[in-house]
């Protein structure tokens, strides 16, 4: 995006009413979020995300994005199940619903990209309390999750529900990264944010659960698989002790929450919390510490904790802030879930063929092939032999090949799809 385009998109971001989700105005805002999300990823990979950060701070849009994130989360848990019972899932209804499900992933991905910066955390203000609560809900789901790689999905509406579950897992992993960035900026948070993380939600013990159960890795048919860059990969034996980015996020969050003097002063090291934290000692191997040397400090702290009983936190008189965004949305729409679902079936999720074609054209402009290739972590592979590919079908620009011979060999199979795409 050009600077003027990025500023226009950021400036136009607005909070949405729950009943407007899925409507035309809301879909246009989703396109803006998607463009900013992709712009943020490409800028961050080039080390040039400062412009987007400055725009979000100067226009005070971080609280707006957090509000949107929580609105879609509530929609997914309160209205989506009602929709599944209200209507027949025709092909034309599943597309806009899938877009709404994807919106939460787009926003949390954008927040993950920018929350690395201190000024973003500061600009969130009191809304960071709602974001902390959101991350806690996602991490609780993650800790309770069965560690199995996702299976193939059946037909609608089960297909949409399955896609929602897969997305929920990926969103939870993004929430873990956002939480870790928040713990990097403890000095910039509102006064009650630390109390909320340590005592209201007991995040240190929740993070211990994630270290123990490691939901982003699993054993399948005798092989270790780990979830990285959006897919499950089989890990070769020589890399099985290698720390993944997600493992690192958990350990860094624990370091921030347990070794800060302010955290140690506020956290309750009672019998349960102490016993949970001491479980970490079994995981602090020399191999792990070699990969993240800061864990030596964690090892020392746990050795000290094992032989002492830290003083309980002082019971000071505290005026505690509470998160308001989620409570406000729930109170405003309480008892209206079915009415909102019926309204959305009529006005948002029953598009005509013409409306679908128009929307498809808009998405084609948003998700250009060149943009998607720039975001893809892997090089394209030949459709026939799997080798690294440098050529693509010039007509539909959808399939990749390593050579003319492979393209000719695949033409009869590819021809129907090529005609359709073209």
N, C-alpha and C positions, 0 to 999 in steps of 0.2 A: 504494500500500500504506500502511496505517496503521503507525505506528512499531512497535507490538507485533507486527504481522504480519511486517514486515521483519526484526525481531530473531529471531522464531521460525524463519523461513526460513534466515537466515544461520547461526543456531546449529545447525540440523539438517544442514548440509552435511558430507558425509563422503567420504573417498577410496573409490574402487571397485576391486574386483578385476576383472581383465580378463574373466574368464569370466562375471561378473555383468552386464556391459554389455548393455543391451537387455531385461533382466528387469524385473519389475514394480516392485521397489524402486528400481532405477536409473531407470526412467521417471518415478517420482514425484520423484526428485531433479532430473531434467531439467526437470520442470515448475517446481520451485523456482528453478532457475537462470534459466529463461525469465522468470519473474515478476520476479526481481531485475534481470535485464537490461533489461526494459521499464521497470521503476521507475527504474533508473539513468539511462536515456536521457531520460525525462520530467523527472526531478529536475535533471539536468545542463542541460537546455534552459531550465529555470526558475532556474538558479543555486542549487539547493538540495540538492546531492548530498552535503552534509556528513554527514548522518545515516548513509547507506549506507557512506560511507568510514569513519566511526567504528566502525560495527558490524563491518565486515570486519577492521579493525585490532584492536579489543578482543577479538574471538573468534578471532583468529589464523587466518583462513580463506584468506588469499592463497596460502600454500603448498599448501593443499588444492585450490584452483582450478587452480593451475599443475600439480599432479599429475594432476588430472582431464583437463586439456588434453592432457597428454602421453600419458595412457592411451588416449584416443580417437584421437590421432594414430597411435599404435602399432597400435591395432585396425584403423584404416583401411588401413594399409600391410601388415599381416601377416595379418589374419583376413578382411577384406572380400574380397580376391581369392580366398581359399579358398572362402568362401561362394558366390561367383559360380559356382564350378565344382561345388559340392556339391549345390545344390538347384535345382529349377525355380522361377523367380521368379513365383509366383502373385500376383494383386493383393493378397491379404491379407498376403503376406510383405514386400512392398516398403515398406509404410507404416512399420513399426517400424524397418527398416533405414535409411530416409530420416531418421527422428528421430535415430538415432545419428550419422549423417553431419552432421546439423544441430547437434548438441551442441557440437562443436568451435567452430563459428562463434559460437554463443551465448556460450561462455566467453570467447573472445578479444574479442568485442564488449564484454562486461562489463568485462574487464581494460582495454580501451582507454578506457572511460568513467572508470574510477577511478584509473588509473596516472598521471594528470595531477598527482596530489597526492603531495607528498614523503613523507608518513607511510605511504602505501601501499607505496612503493618500499622504505622502511626496514623495514616489517613483513614483506616478502617474505623477508628474511634471505638465507641461502645458496641458497634455491630460485631466486633471481633468476638464478643461473648457468645453471640448466636453462632458464629463460625466454629468456635471451640466446641459448643454443644453438638453442632452438626458433625464435626469430625469424631467426637466421642461416639455418637450413634453409629457411624460407619465403621469405626474400629471395633465396636462391640459386635456388630454383624460379622465382621471379618474374623474375629476370635472364635465365634461360634460356628463358623462355616466348616462344612465337611471338606477335607483337602483332597478333592478329586478334580481332575481336569474336566471342563464342561463337555457333555455329550452332544450329539447331533440333536437338532430341534425338530419336533413334529409339526403339524399343520396349525394354522390359526384357529381359535385364539391361543392355543397352547404355545404356538410358535412365538407370538409376541411376549407371552409371559416368560418363556424361556430366555428370549433375548433380554428382557428386563432383568432377569436374574444374572445373566452374564455381565450386563452393563453395571449392575449393582456391585459386583466383585471388582471390576476395573475402577469404578468411581471410588470405592473404599480404599484402594491402593493409592489413588491420587490424594484422597483425604489424609492418608498417612504422611505423605510428603508435605502437604500444606501445614499439618500440625507440627511437623519437625521444624519448618521455617518459622512458625509462630514461636516455638520454644527458643529459637536462635535470637529472638528479639524481646526477651523477658523485660528488659528495662523500658521498652517502648509501649508496654501494654497497660490498659487501665488497672487500677489498684486491685480490683476484685478478680481479675482474670487468672492470676496465679493461684488464688484460693480456690477458684472454680476448677482449675486443672488438677490441683493436688488433692483437695479434700472433698469437693462436691462429686467429682468424677473419678478420683483416685487413678489418674492416668498412668503413674508408674507401675501399678500392679497390672493394669490392662496391657501395657507394653511388655511386661514379663510374660503374659499369656501368649502374645504374638511371637516372642522369642521361642517359647516352648513348642508351640504348635505350628509355627511357620506356614500359614495357609497358602503361600505362594510357591510351595514346593510339595511334591507328592511322589509316592512310589507307584509305578504302574507296570505290571508284567516284569517285575524285577529290575526296572530301570528308573533312575531318579529323573523327574521332570521338574523344571522351574519355570515360573511365569515371568517373562521379561519382554519389554517392548510390545506388549499387546498380544503375545501368543505364548503357548506352552512349548518349551524346548526340552529335548532329551539331553541330559548333562553327561559328557564323557567322564569316566572314572577319575581322570587326573584333575578335573575341575570341580569335583563334588564338594571340596572343602573351601572353595572360593566364595568369598562374600559377595552377594548380589547388591545392587543399588538399594533394594527394599530392606535387606538386612541392615545395611548401613544407616538407613533412615531411622529404624527402630533404635539402634544403639546410640546414634547421635542425639535423638530425643531424650533417651534415658540419661545420657551424660549431662544434657542441659538441665533436666529436671532434678537430678539427684546431687550434682556436684556444686550447683550454685549456692552460695551461703544463704541467700534469701529463701531459696526453696528448702534448704535444710532447717531453717528456722521455723518455717510454716508447716512442714509436712509432719503428719502423725506417724512416728515410728513405733506403733504399737506391735503387739505380738504377731498379729496376722500379717501386717504390712512387712514387718521385718523378715518373717519366714518366707514370704513370697519373693522379696528382693534377693535373699540369700540363694535362691534357686539359680540366679544368674552366674554364680561362681562356677557351676559345672560347664557352662558354655564358654567361659573366658580361657580358651586354650591358647597356647603359644602361637599356633597357626593363625587364629583370629586376631590376636594382638599385633602380630606382624603386619596384618593388613590394615589395622586401624590403631596405631600406636597410642592414641589418646585413651584407649581402654585400660592402660596401665593404671591411670588415676582411678578408674572405676574399680579395678581389682583391689587397690589399696583401701579405698573407701569401704568396700564390702568386708574386707578382712578386719577393719576397725569396727564395723557395725556388728560383726559376729561376736565380738568379745565385750561390747559395751551396750548400754541402754541410753540412747540420746534423750536429752530432756524433752518433755512434752512441750508443744507450742504454747506460747502465752495466750491467755484468753483476753485479748484486747477487745474494747468496744469498737465494733466495725459497722459502718454503714455500707452494706453490700449492694452493688449494682446487680440487676438481673437482666437477662436477655429479653427483648420485647418483640422482635420481629415475628418469630414463630407463634408466640402466644397471641399476638394481635391477629394474625391470619386465621388461626384456629377459632378464636372467639367470633370473629367477623362472619365466618362461614359455617359455624357449627349448626348442624341440623339441615344444611342446604346441599349436602353432597349429591343426593339423587337428582335434585332440581338442576344443579350445575351440570351433572352428567347428561341429563336430557337436553339441556340447552346446547351443550357442545356437540351432541350427536346431530342435532338439527342444523347448527350454524357452522361447525368446524370440521366434523368428521364424516360428512356425507357430500364430498365435493363432486361436481359434475365432471364429465370427461374433459370439457374445455378448461375448467379450473385446474385439473390435474396436469394437463399439457402445459398450461402457463406456468404452474409451479415447477414442473420438471425443467422447463427452460431456465427458470431463475436459478434452480439448483445446479444446472449444468454450468452456468456462469460462475457460481460460487465455488463449486468443486471442479475447477479446470484440471485437465489431465496433467499439465505441467506443474501445477501447484501440488497435486497429490503425489507426484513423483518426487518433488523436492522434499516432501515431508516423510516419504517412505524410508525406513531405516536400512532396507536391503536393496541390492541391485536387482533389476528385472532378470527373470530367468526364461529360457526358451520353453515354449509351450510343448514342444515335442520331446527334446532330449534332456531338458533341465539345466543345460549349460548357461553361463552368463550371456545375456542377450544384448545386442546393440542395435538391432533392427526391429521395426514394428510394422504391422499392417498399415499401409498408407491410407486405406479407405476408411476403416473404422477407428484406427489408432488405439485399439484395445488389446490386441494380442502381440506378444513379443517373440522374436525368433533369433537364433544365433546365425542362421544362414538362409540363403534362398532355397536350398534343398529341403530344409525343415518346413519352411513356409508352404512350398508346393505340396509336400507330403500331407500337411494338415488341412489343405484348402477345402476338401470336400466336407470335412467335419465343421470347419469354421464358417463356411459360406452362409448357412441360414442365419447365424448370429451376426455375421458381418452385414448382411442385407438389412437386418432389423436395426442395428446400431447406426448404420449409415442413413 
